[in-house]
Structure formats: C-alpha cells, structure tokens
Amino acid sequence: MTLVSTPPPDEGRTFSDVLERLGQDRLDQGESDKLSLREMVEAFGERGFGAVILMLALMALFPWPPGGKAVFSVPIILIAAELALQREKVWLPRWLLNLSVSRASYRAAAEKILPRLRRVERLTKPRWPVMTGEAADVAIGVICILLAMMMALPVPFGDALPGLTLALFGLGIIQRDGAFILAGFFGTAVCGVYLALVWTTVVAVVGNIASWAANLF
C-alpha cells in the first residue's frame, strides 16, 4: 500500500476548480497526457476521502466499455473502507495509483459536469455536525462500500443510482454538510429498494422460464 502525500491546503480553490485544473494540458511542465489516479488524489490534499469518492462517482456516471464501472468501484471501496476505519490519509495500492485515463477524455467529461457541480457547490455549507462526525464517517464508509459494489453490478440503471448517491456523500464529506449526508442516506434507501425490486423481478422471470421449460417435457 502507498500513502499519498498531502500538499498544503489551498482554501481558495473549490472542488470544481481542482477538477478543472486536472484536465489542463501541462506537457510543457513535463507531465504526461495521461491523468493518473495518484495525481488526482494528491490534487485534493486535505479534502481527501470525500473528494476522491465524489470525483470517481461522477466519472463513473459516464458511458464506459464493459467492466469500466468496476475500475471506479475498486478504489471507491478501498477509500470507503479507510474512511470507515478512521484513517487520516488516503492509502492505495501502487498499481491502483498508477491507473490513468486520457487527460483529453477526462476534460471532455469534466466539461459536462462542472457547470452543474458549481451550481450545487453554492448550495453547500457546514451544518448539522452530528451527521458529519467520526461515528457518521464509519457508517458512511460502510454504506459507500455497498454502493460501490452495487455500481459494479450488471443491473439496468444500477450504476446511476449508487453513483449519484456516492456523489452526495462525497460532497457532504468535503463540505461537512449534514444535509447532503442525509440526502445520501435517503439515496441509499432508494438504491436498496430498487435492487430488491430488480432481484425480485429476475427471480420471477427465471422461475417462469423454468416452469415453461418443464412443461415442454
């Protein structure tokens, strides 16, 4: 496991500012045209766990090749586990930190997200501290693990609902906004109900197919 260094905090930069900066081409500074997870994590500094969960959840909402959702689910699961364990800094395997995407592809996705994200940012503020304390972080970490696992399942719309809920939790953690944390708990309940409905439907369909096949003989 690798401990990601934490740069000095920059209170003047919003989360959306950091996202925008990550998409800029900086080849003249010796940086690659690939954007690695290590660079993403380091860019957020003290924003830490919530920032990375939010960023990965937002990126996972876009269309990706088969199996692409799992690429985002794995680091979310690891980071959420560390949040639940009350770690102070992000720890990730070196091979995972070296995963990268094209900076151009990232920038194209970010350009679609940033306008909406900036509008949402203006609605956030620190409030309801009981929802953002250490005990709440443990519960949020466990829930985010389950949401990330659901996001990787081949379920219709099964990635969008947990992805949006993870984004709510991530933004709530960053801003210490209990209202967004509460919205995340509500979104988790919706995800649970949806998954239960899908499972019930699948079981019923499989049962009907089995009955139909049995009647053929």
C-alpha positions as CSV (number, residue, x, y, z in Angstrom):
1,M,0.0,0.0,0.0
2,T,1.2,3.5,-0.7
3,L,0.5,6.6,1.4
4,V,-0.4,9.5,-0.8
5,S,1.3,12.8,0.1
6,T,-0.9,15.7,1.2
7,P,0.1,19.1,-0.3
8,P,-0.5,22.3,1.7
9,P,-4.2,23.2,1.8
10,D,-5.5,25.8,-0.6
11,E,-8.7,27.2,0.8
12,G,-9.1,29.5,-2.2
13,R,-9.8,26.6,-4.6
14,T,-13.2,25.0,-4.8
15,F,-13.6,21.3,-5.6
16,S,-14.7,22.2,-9.1
17,D,-11.6,24.4,-9.5
18,V,-9.4,21.4,-8.8
19,L,-11.4,19.2,-11.2
20,E,-10.9,21.8,-14.0
21,R,-7.2,22.1,-13.3
22,L,-6.7,18.4,-13.5
23,G,-7.9,18.4,-17.1
24,Q,-5.5,21.0,-18.3
25,D,-2.6,20.0,-20.6
26,R,0.7,20.6,-18.9
27,L,3.1,18.8,-21.2
28,D,5.4,21.8,-21.1
29,Q,5.9,21.1,-17.4
30,G,7.0,17.5,-18.1
31,E,3.6,16.0,-17.2
32,S,2.1,13.2,-19.2
33,D,-1.0,13.5,-21.4
34,K,-2.4,10.7,-19.1
35,L,-4.1,11.6,-15.8
36,S,-3.2,9.1,-13.1
37,L,-5.2,8.3,-10.0
38,R,-2.2,9.4,-7.9
39,E,-2.3,12.9,-9.4
40,M,-6.0,13.1,-8.8
41,V,-5.6,12.1,-5.1
42,E,-2.7,14.4,-4.5
43,A,-4.5,17.3,-6.1
44,F,-7.2,17.3,-3.5
45,G,-4.9,17.4,-0.5
46,E,-6.8,17.7,2.8
47,R,-10.1,17.3,1.0
48,G,-9.1,13.6,0.9
49,F,-11.6,10.8,1.1
50,G,-14.7,12.7,0.2
51,A,-13.1,14.5,-2.8
52,V,-11.9,11.2,-4.4
53,I,-15.2,9.4,-3.8
54,L,-17.1,12.3,-5.4
55,M,-14.7,12.5,-8.3
56,L,-14.7,8.8,-9.1
57,A,-18.5,8.6,-8.6
58,L,-19.1,11.4,-11.1
59,M,-16.7,9.9,-13.6
60,A,-18.4,6.5,-13.3
61,L,-21.7,8.1,-14.4
62,F,-20.5,8.4,-18.0
63,P,-20.6,5.6,-20.5
64,W,-17.6,3.3,-20.3
65,P,-16.7,0.0,-22.0
66,P,-17.9,-3.2,-20.4
67,G,-16.2,-3.6,-17.0
68,G,-15.4,0.1,-16.8
69,K,-17.6,0.7,-13.8
70,A,-15.6,-1.9,-11.8
71,V,-12.5,0.2,-12.4
72,F,-14.0,3.0,-10.4
73,S,-15.7,0.7,-7.9
74,V,-12.4,-0.8,-6.6
75,P,-10.8,2.4,-5.5
76,I,-14.0,3.7,-4.0
77,I,-14.3,0.5,-2.0
78,L,-10.8,0.8,-0.7
79,I,-11.1,4.5,0.1
80,A,-14.5,4.0,1.8
81,A,-13.0,1.2,3.9
82,E,-10.3,3.6,5.1
83,L,-12.9,6.2,5.9
84,A,-14.8,3.7,8.0
85,L,-11.5,2.7,9.7
86,Q,-10.9,6.4,10.6
87,R,-7.6,6.7,8.7
88,E,-6.2,10.2,8.4
89,K,-4.7,9.9,4.9
90,V,-5.6,8.0,1.8
91,W,-3.8,4.7,1.3
92,L,-4.0,2.9,-2.0
93,P,-2.0,0.1,-3.8
94,R,0.7,1.4,-6.0
95,W,-0.7,-0.4,-9.1
96,L,-4.1,1.3,-8.5
97,L,-2.5,4.8,-8.1
98,N,-0.8,4.2,-11.5
99,L,-4.1,3.7,-13.3
100,S,-4.7,6.5,-15.7
101,V,-7.1,7.9,-18.3
102,S,-6.5,10.2,-21.2
103,R,-6.4,13.8,-20.0
104,A,-8.5,14.8,-23.1
105,S,-11.2,12.2,-22.2
106,Y,-11.2,13.4,-18.6
107,R,-11.5,17.0,-19.7
108,A,-14.4,16.2,-22.0
109,A,-16.3,14.5,-19.1
110,A,-15.4,17.3,-16.7
111,E,-16.7,20.0,-19.1
112,K,-20.2,18.3,-18.9
113,I,-20.1,18.0,-15.1
114,L,-18.6,21.3,-14.0
115,P,-21.5,23.7,-14.7
116,R,-23.9,21.6,-12.7
117,L,-21.3,20.9,-10.0
118,R,-20.7,24.7,-9.5
119,R,-24.4,25.3,-9.0
120,V,-24.6,22.6,-6.4
121,E,-21.5,23.9,-4.6
122,R,-23.2,27.2,-4.0
123,L,-25.9,25.3,-2.0
124,T,-23.5,23.7,0.4
125,K,-22.2,24.9,3.7
126,P,-21.1,23.3,7.0
127,R,-24.2,22.3,9.0
128,W,-25.7,19.6,11.2
129,P,-22.4,18.4,12.7
130,V,-24.0,15.3,14.1
131,M,-24.2,14.0,10.6
132,T,-20.5,14.6,9.8
133,G,-18.7,13.4,12.9
134,E,-16.5,10.3,13.4
135,A,-19.4,8.0,14.1
136,A,-21.1,9.2,11.0
137,D,-17.9,8.6,8.9
138,V,-17.9,5.0,9.9
139,A,-21.5,4.5,8.8
140,I,-20.9,6.4,5.6
141,G,-17.8,4.4,4.8
142,V,-19.6,1.1,5.2
143,I,-22.5,2.3,3.1
144,C,-20.2,3.6,0.3
145,I,-18.6,0.2,0.1
146,L,-22.0,-1.4,-0.5
147,L,-22.9,1.3,-3.1
148,A,-19.7,0.8,-5.0
149,M,-20.3,-2.9,-5.1
150,M,-23.8,-2.2,-6.5
151,M,-22.4,0.2,-9.0
152,A,-20.3,-2.6,-10.5
153,L,-23.2,-5.0,-10.9
154,P,-24.7,-5.5,-14.4
155,V,-28.0,-4.1,-13.4
156,P,-30.1,-1.7,-15.6
157,F,-29.6,1.8,-14.2
158,G,-27.8,0.0,-11.3
159,D,-24.8,2.3,-11.8
160,A,-26.6,5.6,-12.0
161,L,-28.4,5.5,-8.6
162,P,-25.5,4.4,-6.5
163,G,-23.2,6.7,-8.4
164,L,-25.4,9.7,-7.6
165,T,-25.7,8.7,-4.0
166,L,-21.9,8.3,-3.7
167,A,-21.6,11.8,-5.1
168,L,-23.9,13.2,-2.5
169,F,-21.9,11.5,0.3
170,G,-18.6,12.8,-1.2
171,L,-19.8,16.3,-1.4
172,G,-21.3,16.1,2.1
173,I,-17.9,14.9,3.5
174,I,-16.0,17.7,1.7
175,Q,-18.2,20.5,2.8
176,R,-19.1,18.9,6.2
177,D,-22.7,19.4,5.1
178,G,-25.1,17.2,7.0
179,A,-28.0,18.0,4.6
180,F,-26.1,16.3,1.8
181,I,-25.2,13.4,4.1
182,L,-28.9,12.9,4.9
183,A,-29.7,13.1,1.2
184,G,-27.1,10.3,0.7
185,F,-28.8,8.1,3.3
186,F,-32.1,8.7,1.5
187,G,-30.5,7.8,-1.8
188,T,-29.1,4.6,-0.2
189,A,-32.6,3.6,0.8
190,V,-33.8,4.2,-2.8
191,C,-30.9,2.1,-4.1
192,G,-31.8,-0.7,-1.7
193,V,-35.4,-0.7,-2.8
194,Y,-34.5,-0.6,-6.5
195,L,-32.1,-3.5,-6.1
196,A,-34.6,-5.5,-4.2
197,L,-37.2,-4.9,-7.0
198,V,-34.7,-5.9,-9.7
199,W,-33.8,-9.1,-7.8
200,T,-37.5,-10.0,-7.3
201,T,-38.1,-9.5,-11.0
202,V,-35.2,-11.6,-12.0
203,V,-36.2,-14.4,-9.7
204,A,-39.7,-14.3,-11.0
205,V,-38.6,-14.3,-14.7
206,V,-36.2,-17.2,-14.1
207,G,-38.9,-19.1,-12.3
208,N,-41.4,-18.6,-15.1
209,I,-38.8,-19.7,-17.7
210,A,-38.0,-22.8,-15.7
211,S,-41.7,-23.6,-15.4
212,W,-42.3,-23.1,-19.1
213,A,-39.3,-25.3,-19.9
214,A,-40.5,-28.0,-17.6
215,N,-43.9,-28.1,-19.3
216,L,-42.3,-28.8,-22.6
217,F,-41.3,-32.3,-21.4
